[in-house]
Amino acid sequence: MRTKAYESAVIINAALDDEQIESIISRIKDTIVNNGGEIREVENWGRKRLAYMVKKSKIGYYAIFRFNAPSTIVAKLERFYQLDEQILRYLTIALDNDALQHLEQNKLNSISVEAEKTAIAEETATVEKNEIDSEESGK
């Protein structure tokens, strides 16, 4: 069966404990894998303030799942979302090639930015250490 790339955004009730939220996230992962999907990436955005109240909640925990799966998974996954009372909102979309390229480009950009920050931090630490060493030797 042919698989497609999907992205599923879920808002979970933020009033839950971290363990309960992680349990819901792992159940979502299990649902994807058990129905023939392969998880590519999971982004946990954490607790965010909602623009308006959703099911009497002002804050939600955002999780984004990117996965490859057969098209039959969407109905099963959304059924799972509907039955779980702690999931406030959800949206599952199929990703086209342009979206996948954009995601890969963003990932590469964020990796290069992190590498640049690390290099600057190491260089700063080296300069500070050299300044301290030269001050101590000058005493």
N, C-alpha and C positions, 0 to 999 in steps of 0.2 A: 504494500500500500504506500502511496506517495505521501511524504510528509511536507509540512509547511512550517515556516517560522512564525511564532506567535509571541505577543507580549500581553501579559495579563496584569493589570494594576488593581490592587485590592486595598481597601481602607478597612482596618480592623478597629474595633472598639478599644480606645487607648486607656480606658479605665481598668483594663485587665493587667495582671502582673506580667512581668517580662517572661516568666516561664510559660504562662498560658498563651501569650502571643507567639512565642517560639513553637509551642505545640501546634497551634493553628497553621503556622508557616510550614512546619514539617508535614502536617497532614495534607496541605496543598501540594507540596513536593511529591509526596507518596501518591496522591491522586494522579498527578501528571505522569509519573514513572509507571504506575500500575496500568495505565491506559495506553501504553506504547509511546510515551513521550520521552524526550531527552532534554534535561534542563541545561541550558547554556549559561545562564547567569541569574542571580537573585540579588536585587538591590533592596536593602532595608533603609528606607529614608528616615524612619523613626517617627516620633510623635510630632504632629503638626496641627496647628490651629485650622479648623475648617472655615470656609467662607460663610457658611450658614449652618444651622443646626441640622444634623442628620440623625434620625431616630433618637432624639433627645441628647445627642452628644455634640460638644463643641470642639473636641479634639479627637483626631484619628491617628492611627498608626499606619503609615504607608509602606507597602511592600510591592515591588515590581518583579515579575517573573518573566524571563525570556526563555523560550524553549522551542524545540522542534517536535512536531507531533502530527499524527494523522488528523484529518479534518473532523473526524467523529469525536475527538476529545472535547471540543468546545462546548457541546451540549452537556456532556457529563460533568465538566468542570463548573459550568455555570449552575448546574443543578446542585452541585456540592455547595457553591457559594450561597444559593438561595436557602438551603436547609440550615446553614450555620447562622445562628442568630447574632453571633459576635462580628460577623462581616457586615459592615455598614453599606458599602458600595463596592462595585467591581466593574471592570471593563476589560474585555479581551478583544484584541485586534490581530489580524494577520499582517505580518510585516512583508513589504515588498523589497526588491533588491536595493532600491534607493535608500530605504530606511535602514537596512542592514549595513550598507556602506557608510552611512552617516554615523551609526552607532560604533562601528569599528574605527572610524576616523576620530570620533570623540574619545574613544578608549586610548588610542595612540597618543592623542594630544595630552590627555591627562597623565599618561605615563611619562611623557617627555617633560611636562611641567614638574612632576614630582622628582624626576631625576635632576632637573635643574635646581630645584629647591635644596635637594640633598647636597649637590655639589657646592652651592653657595654656602650652606651651613658648615660643610667641612672646611672650606677655604677660610671662612670667618674664624672658626675654631683654631685653625693652624696659625693665622695671623695673630690672634689673641695670645696663643701659647708662646709664639716667638717674641711678642712684646713683653710678656711676663718674664721669659727667660733672659731677655736682654736687660730688663730692669734689675733682676736679681744678680746678674753678673756685674752690673755697673756699681753695685753697692759696696 
